[in-house]
Amino acid sequence: MTGVGPLGPDGVRAVRGWATSAAATARAAHLTAAYRADRTEVVRNPHLTAEWARHVVHAPALLNAVRRAIGPDIAVENTFLVIKWPGRPFEVPWHQDGVNDRIVLDPRRSVAAWLALTDADETTGCLCVLPGSQRRGYLPYGAEPDAGAVRGRALGITGVDPAEARPLPTRAGDGCLMDARLVHGSASNTGAGVRIGLNIRFVAPAGCTVRDGSDPSLYPVSGTGW
């Protein structure tokens, strides 16, 4: 499916103040301490197991932004906590959040959020997007090398011109919404501190199709349409 989508021509929209900077930074400090020993990089679906993540997906400023994009009935399809340790190679390849080997999201009824728990800039591997790339619809993707698969990252898009990319430096407690088809990625953290972000896929009713026909097991957070 091609076209502009619910977030306008660029396919990305800022989210301000889903948490205070102090609260986000404090949570990041706890997470850094909890995962430092094993240098954990990806935690899947923390909203299902951790109270702090359940609180985040219900954050009023975040849900208000999502409602404006896809309506009042909202559920979480998936979350990923991503931790980039300083000096450790961890490049997230160019990809689209709305399609993989398991699911396809309807871009009219879905949106992806990226939320910063620490300050993120180009040095620490902030999010980079290709504005307007959602207009091309879902693109062919392929498997990553083994090192990526170990982290739980399986898909990537080739043929992207980095000159078209826009870095999105983000303060702790802020973030952005992205069209499910928007091409984005991030570089490794070459800075001095850890970089932590939470990725969330939100869907409205009928917004998620599981390829094998099974139940997508959504986590409702807003509205009565569930």
Secondary structure as GFF3:
##gff-version 3
##sequence-region A 1 226
A	DSSP	beta_strand	12	15	.	.	.	ID=ss1
A	DSSP	alpha_helix	21	35	.	.	.	ID=ss2
A	DSSP	beta_strand	42	44	.	.	.	ID=ss3
A	DSSP	three_ten_helix	46	48	.	.	.	ID=ss4
A	DSSP	alpha_helix	51	57	.	.	.	ID=ss5
A	DSSP	alpha_helix	60	70	.	.	.	ID=ss6
A	DSSP	beta_strand	74	84	.	.	.	ID=ss7
A	DSSP	beta_strand	92	95	.	.	.	ID=ss8
A	DSSP	beta_strand	103	105	.	.	.	ID=ss9
A	DSSP	beta_strand	110	116	.	.	.	ID=ss10
A	DSSP	beta_strand	127	129	.	.	.	ID=ss11
A	DSSP	three_ten_helix	133	136	.	.	.	ID=ss12
A	DSSP	beta_strand	142	143	.	.	.	ID=ss13
A	DSSP	alpha_helix	146	150	.	.	.	ID=ss14
A	DSSP	beta_strand	155	156	.	.	.	ID=ss15
A	DSSP	three_ten_helix	162	164	.	.	.	ID=ss16
A	DSSP	beta_strand	166	167	.	.	.	ID=ss17
A	DSSP	beta_strand	175	178	.	.	.	ID=ss18
A	DSSP	beta_strand	184	186	.	.	.	ID=ss19
A	DSSP	beta_strand	195	203	.	.	.	ID=ss20
A	DSSP	beta_strand	208	210	.	.	.	ID=ss21
A	DSSP	beta_strand	219	222	.	.	.	ID=ss22
###
